Each structure stands twice: as C-alpha cells, then as structure tokens.
C-alpha cells in the first residue's frame, strides 16, 4: 500500500514480477498455489504523510457524483496519476479527501484540461473499462474535445483512421507515431472556427490511444497549438507571445449510459479562460490582418 500504481505496472512490464518463475503481464490472473516473486519496493515517507502531499491549489470542479462515479474538471498542469517526476497527481489529491475506493476510468495528458471520470467501486470500473476498450460506436461512451490546430482546415468533417504505435522519444518519454503496424485509432475532426493560420476543431474519439488527438493532428501536418512534443518550436514560441502556455486541448464533453441505472449521463465543460484569451487574441489578429 502506498506504491503508485504506475510504478507497479512498470515493474510488471519490465519483467521484475514473476509468476511461477516466468514473466507476467498486468492482466495475468493469479490462481491458488501460484508462486509470485515481487522485487523490493520502497515507500517514501511523503507517501505515508498525507499532509506533505496535499496541494492546496488543487481545487477541481465536481461536475457529477453518485455512488458509482465521480466526474471532475481537471485543471491543466497536473498529472492524473503519479509516476517518474510527478510529485502531485489528481488521483492522489482526491484520495486525500475521499474515503473508500477510487480509480481512474480513463486518463488525460498532464497539460490537457477538462472532463475526467473516476469510478467509486470495482464493478463500475470494470463496466466502464470494458466499454472504453471497444473500438466501435456501440460502446455507448462519447468523448469530445476542443482543440486548436496549427494550419487552416480544408473541407468539412473528416475521420482520421491512421494506426498508432507507442514508442519512446529521445529523452525516454512515451509518444505515439502513425504506422501501419500500430493499433487501430479513429478520431472524428469537425471544424468549429477557421482563423488565418489556425483552426478550432471539435474532436470525437472513437478509440482511446496514447496522445491520439495530438498524434493524428501531427500526422496530417496540423499539430495541436502549443504542443511541446508534436508541435513546431518556432510556432509555439509565437503562440506564447499570444498567451498560450500549454497545448490547446480541452476535454469538453462526455456522455454515456450509467453502468448501474442505465440512465443517460451527459456532462459538459466550457473551454477555460486561459485558452479563451488565446482565441480572443487570434481573432483580433485575424481581423487586423484582413483590414
């Protein structure tokens, strides 16, 4: 208890956890009589002291809550779970103030703001995970984002279906790249507003791959504005002058049938002020350039 789940998954993937002498996977089921070897794990003192880990500036908006689910509005700049170099995380902060079971249903990138869903019991978690793993429209879950892309969108709605493969960057960080050997990935891009050099888009995810929107946008030569991994440095430097300090990506809506009651749940989140101010600056620049 106290060891970050991300660290546990990592040592399993690295082969440090053995079942009956062989490598295991996170999905490996344990049976009676199995011999499990776990490497020594150290829990820092800060992990045992909730006061030291509490971040008073973390005050997310609670958008929905019942006995099964919790949906919050995640601010930008905080990781959803702990890991290398992450001293504060959403799940950690919520567990400090919430008793009982609490696990992430899905994830958002650290710099992405918006809707994040968590499960308050194992049954709700299993059901939502099962739905999210489906790659067709029958999952019953719709996740929508607003993203500002660098470049002017051509045409109307378009579905990007390039397969994505998870790879390691030069500094060791995970990223996705478009490749025929990757996993199926589908994103539906719909233009909302076209500016001189940028396009505000509505994006619906049909699958949930690592950095899916960012990788698909990069794959067509229109990276998400402000993206430090997939974007262009000079372009991002220009955007910082307009007030953009992070990637312009916001999880704006999620709808689904409740895992227990079957009733429809539809939660929305407005684009935050820091991103809206960038849009205002771009619109002003667009108007001045057209006169």
N, C-alpha and C positions, 0 to 999 in steps of 0.2 A: 504494500500500500504506500502511495506517495511517489512511485516511479511514474514519470509521464508515459502515457500510452504510446506516444510516438516513438519513444526510446525502446519500448518493448517490441513494437512492430519491427524496428530497425534491427535489433539483435536476432529476431527470428529470421528476417530476410538474409542476414549475414551468416546464418548457419550456426550461431552460437547457442541456440536452444535445440537440444537433441531429444528425439523420441525413440526409445529402443535402439539408441546408437546411431540413428540416421537423421538427416536434415528434416526439418518440418516446415510447414507453411502456416501463416496466420489462421487459415481455415481448417487446419488439421484437428480432427476430433480425437479426444483422449478417451480410452477405454479402461476398464478396471484391469489392473495388473501392469499397465504400461509404465515404463521407466522414463522419467523426464529429467534431463540434465539442464539446469539453469546456471549461467555464469554468475559470479558475484556481482551484486548490484548495490550501489551506494546511494542513499537518500540524503540530500543536503539538509542542513539544519533549517534552511529557509523553507523547505518543503513541509517541515513539521510545524512551522510557525506561521499561522495564517496572517498575523498582524504584519509580518515583514513583507509578505507578498501582496498585500492589499494595495490596490491603486485607487486612491480617492477620486481621480479624474475620470475613471471608467464609470459612466452612468448611462447605459444604453436605454433606449425607449422600449418598453414592453408593448408589443403590438397585439399579442394573443397569448392566452394561457388558460389551460384547463387541467384536468387530472392526468392527461396523456402527453400533451405537447406544450412547448414554450417557444414562441417566436419573438425575436428581438430585432432591433435595428442596430446593426453593428457599425460603430464608427470606423473610419479609416485609420490605419496606423497601428492596429493591434492584431496579432495573430489569433486565429481561432483556437489553436492548441499549442502546447509547449513543444519545444524542440531545441536544436542547436542554436544558441544565441538568442533564444526567446525567453526572457525572464518573466514576462507577464503575458497571459493569454485569456481569451474570452471564457473558455470553459473553466479555467482556474478561478477567475474572478467571480463567476456565477456560483461555483460550488462553495465559495467562502460565505455566501449569503443565502444559499438554498440548501435545505436538508433533503436527504434521500437521493434516489437515482437520477442522474442527469448525464446524457451523452449527446454528442453531435449527430444530427441526422445527415447533414451534408457540410461542406466547407466553403469558405470564401478566402480569396487571397488576402494577405495582410493589408494591402493598400486599397482593396475593394470595400466599399461601404454598402450598407443595405440589409436586406432581409436574411436572417439566419435562423434556422429551425433546429430545436433540440428536443429529444424525447425524455419523458419523465418516468418511463418504465420500459422493460425489455421487450414486451410484446409490441408496443407502439414502434420501438426502434426497428425490430425485425420486419414489421409490415412496411414501414416507410423505406427501409433499405431494399427490400425485395422489389418494390415499385420503381425505385430510382435505378436499379440495375437493368431494367427493361429498356430496350432501345427503340420501341415503337410508341405510337401515340396512345396506346391502351394503358399506359402506366397510371393515368389519372392525375399526374402531377404536371403543372405548367409553371416553369420558372422563367421570368422575364427580366431583362436588364436594359439599362440605357447606357450607351457607350458613344463617345466622341471619337471618330476615326479621322486619321490624317489623310486628306485627299477628298475629292468630290465623287460621291457615289453616282454610278451610272445605272439608269433604269429603275425598276420598282423592286418589289420583294424578291429576294434570292436565297435559296438554301445552299449552304456550303457543306459539302459532304466529304471533304478530304480526311483521310485516315490520319490519326495522330499517334506518334510514338514518344514515350517518355525517355529522355536522355539526360546526361549530366553535362553542365556547362563547364567552362574552363576553371571557374572557382569552386566547382563541386555542386552548384545549385541545380535542382531539377528544372527541366523545361520540356515543352512539347515541340515536336517538329513534324511537318507534313511529310508522310512517306507512305508508299503503297503497302508496306509491311506493318503499319500501325493498326490500332484498334478503330472500329467504326466510330465516327463522330459526326453529328449533324447539328448545325446551327442555322436558324432562320433569321436573316437580317432584313429589316424593313426601315426605309428612310423616314425620319420624322422632320428633319430640317436640314437644308443644304446651305452651307456658308461658302465663302470664296474658296478656301483651301481645306475645309473640314466638313464632316457630315455627322449629324446627330442621328443615331440609329436606335431602333428598338430591336432587341435580340432575344429570341426564344430558344432555349436549349432543349434539344431532343435527346441528348445524351449528356453525360457528366464526366468529361475527361479533364486531366490536369491542364489549367490555363486555356481551356477550349476556345473561348471567345478571342482571347489575345492571340493564340496561335493561328486560328482561322483568319483573323483580320490581317495578321502579318503575312500569311500565305498568299493573300491577294494583293499585297503591296500597300495596304492601308492600315498600318498598326494603330492600336488604341493610343490616343493622345496622352503623352506623359509616361508611357510605358518604358521603364528603365531596361527591361530585358529584351523586348521585341521591337522597341521604337528606335528612332534615329536621334543621336545625341544633339545635333545642331537644332533639329526641330524642337526637341524637348527644352533646349536652352531658350529658344524663342517663346515657348509656351510658359515657361517660368516667369518671364517678364510680364505676361498677361495674368499671372496669379495662380497658375496650375502647379501645385507642389507634389502631385501624385498622379497615378493613372486615372483617366476619366472613365470609370466603370462603376456602376451602381446597380445593385440588385433591387429592382423596383417593385416586383410583384411575384406572389406565389399563390397558386390555387390548387386545391385537391379535395378529395372526399375524405372525411375524417376516418382514421383507421378503426375506430370503435363504433361510432354512431352512424357513419356513412353520410353525414350531412356535409354540404359543401362549405369549405373554408376558403375565403378569398382575402388576402392581406396585401396591402399596398404601402409603399414607402416613397415619399417625394424626394426628388434629387436634392441633396444637401446644399447649403448656402455656398460652400467653397467652390463647388462645381458650377452652380448657377452664376456666380460672379464671373467666372471664366467665359461662360456663354454670353453674358452681357457685354464683356469686353470684345469678344469676337464679332458679335453683331454690330457693335459700334464701329469696329474696324472695317467690317464689311460695308456698312453704309457710307463711311467716309471714302472708301475706295471706289464706290460706284458713283460718286458725285463729282 
